[in-house]
Amino acid sequence: MKKRKKKNRMIFIFLVIVAILMLLPFAWLILSSFRENMDLLSIRLEHLRA
């Protein structure tokens, strides 16, 4: 019985991760709709430096 619960938990965690990954483009779409066009196309050098 414990093996079955562990398997179900792993499947649930996997599906949650997949769902989050599938929702990221929509979150980016909504967030980018509030930005100016030049902000979307420009790459700031501060973000590229480590």
N, C-alpha and C positions, 0 to 999 in steps of 0.2 A: 504493500500500500504506500509506503514512503517513497519508493521509486517512482510510482505513478504521480504523486504529488510533486516531486522534484522535477519530473519531466514536464508536467503541466506548468509549473512555475517558470521553467526555462523557456517554454514556448510563449508564455505570456510576456516575459521580459523581451524576447526577440520581437514579438509583434508590436510592443510599445515602442521599441527603438525604430522599427520600420515605419510606424505611423508618424513618429516625430520627424524622421527624415523626409517623409512624403509631404509633410506640412510646411517644411522650411521654405520651399519656393513660394508658397502663398504668403507666408509671413514677409519674405523679401519683397514680393509684389506690393503688398499693402504699405510697408515701410518706405519703399522707394517712390510711391505715389505722392508722398508728402515732401519730397526733396526737389530741388531745382534741377534742371537738365544738366547744367554744368557740374553740379556736385556728383551726379551719377557717372559722368564720363571722365572726371579728373581723378588722377591717382596722386595722392599726397605722398611725398617722400618720407615723411615721418613714420608712416605706417609700414614702409618697406624696410626701414632700418631695424636691426635687431638690438 
